Amino acid sequence: MKKSRFTDGQIMAALKRVEAGLAVPEICRELGISSATFYKWRAKFGGMDTSMMARMKELEDENRRLKKMYLQEKLKVPALSQHLE
């Protein structure tokens, strides 16, 4: 997954500034992001705090690692069954 150039704290600060009443285009201009990026952040992280964001990212990483392990084991099964025959 691509590494964001913004920290969790920066993302949360941008979301909170819009909640406080600043305009989305103004925040986007300051940060150098598109409005689509801002709305993706809001959809993904809206209503969270920084610790919840960190926990969600940890769980996503763990899920990715487990899926990779599963696929590796799944690929071993046909090879083992052919070897046993």
N, C-alpha and C positions, 0 to 999 in steps of 0.2 A: 504494500500500500504506500502511496506517495506521502512523504512527510510534509506536514503543513508548515508554512513559514511563520505561522501565528501560534502563540502558546494558548493553552486553555484559558488562562487569565485574560489574554487580549480578546479572545472570542467572547468570553462572558462579559467583559467590559463594554464591548460594542453592542451586544444584545441589551444590556442594562441601559445604555445611553439612549437607545431607541425607545425602550419602555419609559424612560424619563421624559420623552417628548422630542428628541432630536429627529430630524428627517433622515430617512434611509439613504437617499442619494448623497447627503452631506457626509455621513459616516463612511460610505463607500469611497467617496473621493479622498477623504483623509487617509484611509487605510490602503487605498490603491487596489480595491477589489471591485468586482462587478456586483450588481444588485442580485444577480442569480446566486452568487456565492453567499451573500449575506442571507438570502432566504433559505438556502440549503442549511446554513448554520442554525437558523432559527427553527427550521423543521426538525433538525437532528438534536439540537441542544437546548431548545426553548424550555424553560421551566426547571432547568437543572442548575446546580451550583458546581463549582470547580471540582470538588471531590467526587461528585457523581459522574462528571465527565471523565475523570481519570479512571474511575472504576469501570465505566462502560468501555473505555479503550482497552483496559486490561482484559475484560471479558471477550472483546472482539479478537484480540491477539491470541488468547487461549483457544477460542473457537477455531480460528484459522489454523493453529498448530494441530489441534485434534483432527480437523478435517484432513490435513496433510498426512498425519499418521494413519488414519483410516484408509486413505487411498493407497498408501504404501503397503499396508497389510492386505488389502483387497487384491492388489496386483500379485502378491506372493502366493495366494491360494491356487490359481491355475498352474503356476510353475511347480508347486509342491505336488499337486495331484498328477501332473504329467510325469514327474520324477518317480512317483510311487508305482506307476503302472508298469 
